[in-house]
Amino acid sequence: MFIDKERQENIDMIRVGIRALCNDFPESYWRKKDDQMAYPEEFIQKLTEEGWLSVLIPEEYGGAGLDMLEAAIILEEINRSGGSAGAGHAQMYTMGALLRHGSNEQKQRFLPEIASGKLRLQAFGVTEPTAGSNTTSIETTAYRQGDKYIVNGQKIWISRSQQSDLMLLLARTTPKNEIKKKTDGFSIFLLDLNDQKDNIEIRSIDTMINHSTTEMFLENTEIPVENLIGEEGKGFKYILSGMNAERMLIAAESIGDGKYFIDRAIEYANERVVFNRPIGKNQGVQFPLATSYMEIEAAELMRDKAALKFEQGEKAGKEANMSKYLASEATWKAANAAMDTYGGYGLAKEYNIERKFREARLYKVAPVTNNLIITFIGQHVLGLPRSF
Ligand SMILES: Cc1cc2nc3c(=O)[nH]c(=O)nc-3n(C[C@H](O)[C@H](O)[C@H](O)COP(=O)(O)OP(=O)(O)OC[C@H]3O[C@@H](n4cnc5c(N)ncnc54)[C@H](O)[C@@H]3O)c2cc1C
C-alpha cells in the first residue's frame, strides 16, 4: 500500500481544511441538534458551499474529481471533531451508481446540480420491513406502463428522504416467479421526491440518535423511463459496487468516532485526579484505551487498503466489508472505554460522550449488520458452506 508524498500532503491539507470548518460547529451545536432531533442544515450548507460533498464527482461535472481515500478522510475528520458526517455522507456516494452506470445524458442532467448542491441526492431506498437483511427478497415493484414506471411498495429506515430532492430506489421490475437467479430482475431509479409528493407517504421514525430516518409508503408512484439507471434487471449488480463504497466510507466515520473517543478519554484520564493521581495512571483505565487505539489504527489500514483497491477498479468487496466490521467493532470498544474513563460524567449530556456513544453504535448495524459481514467472509472469502 503506497501513498505518494504529494497525495499525502493533499490528504493532510484536507484534514486541516475540515478541522477548520468543524471549528465553526462545536460540540454544543451537535448537542443542540441532537436534543431537538433537528437536521444540521447549517453544517451541510457549509460543507456543500465549500465543495466537500462533491469531491467524488469528476471535474467535468463540477466536482473536485478526488478519490475514495480523500472522501474517507473528510468523513473521518468530521466525526473526529465530535460531529456526525452521517447527515451528509450520502450526497457523496449515492451518485456513484449514476456515475458508473448512468447514460451520458443522465450524467449531464443530474451530476452538475448534485455537485453544486442544488439537487440533494441523499436518500437511498433499499431496506424493507419484511425483507430486512435479505435484500433480494424485497417486494417493492416498479412495472413499466408506457413511458413511466409505476412503483408500489414500502421502504423502511430510509434516511434523509425529507431532506432530499432525489432518492436512489431499488425495486423489482420482473416478478419473482419469472427470474432465474435471485439477484436478477431488480432495477435502480432516480426517484424525484418533490414531483411525487402526493404519491409517497413519509413518516419519521423516532430513534435513539439524530439521524433523520423514515418509513416510506409508495403508492402508484411514477418514475419517467429516462430515470432508470443502466439496464432494466441489472440493478442489484449496480448497487453492490455502490455498497462497497458506502461500507468503506462508513468505516471512515467509525474511525473518526474511534479517534474522538480516544482523544477525549486521554485528555480526561490525564486531568481527572482521584486517590491523589490521574486516573490514567491506573492500568484498568489505561489498557482499554491503548488496546482500542491499536485496533482503530489497524481498521484504518484496512480502510485505506479498501479505498486504494476500489480506486484502481479492483474488486474491493472483501476489504470494504472487513474495514466496516473492524472499524465499527474497534470503535464500539473505544466508546465503552471512553464511557468507563469518564465514570459518571460519561452519562452527562454536557460532556458529549453519551451522544457519540449512541451514534457510534449505529455502525455495528447499518448499512449492513456485522453478522452479515462475518457471513460474507465465511462463505465468499473462506469458501465455507452457505448457512442460509
Ligand atoms: C438509523 C438507521 C438508518 C438507516 N438508513 C438506511 C437507508 O438510508 N437506506 C436503507 O435502505 N436502509 C437503511 N437502514 C437499514 C439498515 O441497512 C438495516 O437496518 C440493516 O441492514 C439490518 O436490517 P434489519 O434492521 O431489518 O435487521 P434484520 O435483517 O431483521 O436482522 C436482525 C438481526 O438478525 C441478524 N441476522 C439476520 N439474519 C441472519 C443470518 N442469516 N445470520 C446471522 N445473523 C442474522 C442480523 O445480523 C441482526 O443482528 C438504516 C438503519 C438504521 C437503524
The ligand as a Gaussian input file, in Angstrom:
#p B3LYP/6-31G(d) Opt

LIG

0 1
 C      -30.573000       4.746000      11.712000
 C      -30.654000       3.847000      10.516000
 C      -30.520000       4.380000       9.247000
 C      -30.632000       3.565000       8.126000
 N      -30.591000       4.134000       6.867000
 C      -30.902000       3.387000       5.782000
 C      -31.041000       3.990000       4.491000
 O      -30.852000       5.204000       4.324000
 N      -31.421000       3.200000       3.444000
 C      -31.672000       1.867000       3.576000
 O      -32.004000       1.232000       2.593000
 N      -31.526000       1.264000       4.800000
 C      -31.156000       1.988000       5.884000
 N      -31.040000       1.386000       7.130000
 C      -31.369000      -0.027000       7.275000
 C      -30.216000      -0.927000       7.624000
 O      -29.426000      -1.133000       6.481000
 C      -30.826000      -2.220000       8.198000
 O      -31.359000      -1.902000       9.470000
 C      -29.827000      -3.325000       8.313000
 O      -29.409000      -3.730000       7.036000
 C      -30.399000      -4.527000       9.055000
 O      -31.683000      -4.871000       8.630000
 P      -32.846000      -5.093000       9.729000
 O      -32.822000      -3.919000      10.617000
 O      -34.100000      -5.432000       9.045000
 O      -32.335000      -6.319000      10.582000
 P      -32.693000      -7.907000      10.379000
 O      -32.363000      -8.342000       8.997000
 O      -34.083000      -8.121000      10.883000
 O      -31.667000      -8.550000      11.366000
 C      -31.858000      -8.555000      12.785000
 C      -30.664000      -9.252000      13.431000
 O      -30.594000     -10.620000      12.982000
 C      -29.318000     -10.888000      12.418000
 N      -29.453000     -11.846000      11.307000
 C      -30.418000     -11.883000      10.355000
 N      -30.187000     -12.911000       9.511000
 C      -29.036000     -13.503000       9.920000
 C      -28.248000     -14.610000       9.448000
 N      -28.624000     -15.313000       8.395000
 N      -27.131000     -14.921000      10.140000
 C      -26.748000     -14.236000      11.239000
 N      -27.451000     -13.173000      11.722000
 C      -28.567000     -12.808000      11.070000
 C      -28.805000      -9.540000      11.922000
 O      -27.396000      -9.531000      11.822000
 C      -29.321000      -8.628000      13.029000
 O      -28.428000      -8.663000      14.106000
 C      -30.861000       2.174000       8.281000
 C      -30.956000       1.631000       9.559000
 C      -30.869000       2.441000      10.672000
 C      -31.030000       1.829000      12.038000

